[in-house]
Amino acid sequence: MIEIGSQHQQLPTASSAKPTVYVVDDDAAVLGSLRFLLETDGFAVRTFRNATALLNAAGPSRADCYVIDYKMPDINGIELASRLRQSDGNTPVILITGYPDGNISARAAAAGVKDVILKPLLDENLIKRIRRAIQDRHEN
């Protein structure tokens, strides 16, 4: 399912041919851009406007990878990654941020984040890192 406002669409799950990426960002424009980028590159995408929406999503996780914004109004991306690790320890998390600071990478790594990528450099760099994270997960 894609969640944009009140619209819902059925999408393939992680068991289908397309890897599924869950994207969490409070900026609707970023969500739309990332969904377009990832779907164009062959991913199934499910989007969430905040961390709480993802945590409250019904059913077990079917994500092959999470792409999470760092700075959100409800729960920051590092805290969300830490919570996801408790329930879904094997799915890779990639943190995206427009607010880099000196120790964000260390804090993210401690929460189990696979990579930290700076906005707005999210095109091919993000695609490459998602594919590598999914591949690494299946090899381990």
N, C-alpha and C positions, 0 to 999 in steps of 0.2 A: 504494500500500500504506500502511496505517496500522500503525505499530509501537507496540504497547502490550504490554509483557511479551513473551509468545511468540505473541500473536494477530496474524494478518496478514489483511488484506482488500484486494481489488483496488479501486482508485479510479481515476477518470478522470485522464488526464495533462493537461499544459498545453495540448495540442492539442484537447482537448474543449471543450465549451461552458462548463464551470466552470473559473475560474482556480484554480490549485493553489498553496497556501501551505504551505511547510515551516516547522514550528514546533520550536524547540529550547529546552528548559528542563529543568532537573534536578528540578523540583518537579512530581510527578505530578498534584497537584490543579490547578496552573496549566495544565498540558498539557490536562487534561480540560476545564477551563473554556474555554480558548481554542479547543479543537477544537469544542466545542458552539457557542460564539459564532460562529465562522467558518462552520461547516457550516450553521447556522441562517440565516446571511446569504447562502448560496449558493456558498460556496467548497468545493473539494475540499481535504482537509487530510491531511498526512503529519506525524507527530510523532516526535521523537527525544528521548531522555532526557539526552543529552549531545552535545558537539561531535564527539567521536570517532565516535559512532554515525552521525552525518550524514556525516562525511568518509569513513567506511568503507562507506556505502551503495552497493550494486552498481548499475552502470549510470550513464548520463549524467544530469545534473540535468534534471528536468522541472518545476522550480518556476517559478512566475510571480513569487513574492516569498518572501523568507525573513523570519521573525520570530524573533529570537534574544535570549535572556536574556543580560544582561551578566555576571552573577556565577555561574559554574559551576565545579565542582571540577576538571575536566580542562583545559579551554582556555577563557579568558574570551571573551565575545561579540565584543569588538573584534578579538582575534586571529583568531577564527573568520571574521569578516567579511573580514579581510585575506586569509586563505587562500582563501576563496570567490572573491574578486576575481581571484585568479591563474588560477582554472580556469573561472569563470563571471562574467566582468566585467560583463555586461549586466543580470543579475537584481538587482532592488532588495533591499536589506537594511534592515529596521527593527529597532532595538535597543530592548529593554524592560529596565527596571531599577527595582529598589526601593532602590538605593544610589547616588543621584545625588552627584556631586562637581563641583567647579568647572570642571574641564576635560574632563569626559567627552564633551561634545558636540564639542569640537575634535578629540579623539583619535578619536572615532567617524567624524567627517567625513573625517579623513585616511585612514581605513581603507575609505572608500567607503560608509559607512552613510548611508542616505537620511534617516532620522528617528530621534530618540531619544524614547521615551515612558516616562513614569514609571508604575510600578505603584502603586496598583491601578487607575489610570484607563485601563483598556484596552477599554472597550466601544465605543461609537460612534466615539470618537476614533481607535482602532486601525483599525476598518473603513474609515473615511474615508481614512486615510493609506495603507492597503494599496491601495484602489481607485485613488487618485491616483498612487501609485508604479507600478502596473501600467499605467495609462493613459499616464503619461509615458514609460514604457519602449517602448510600442508606437508612440508618436508620434515617437520619435527614431530 
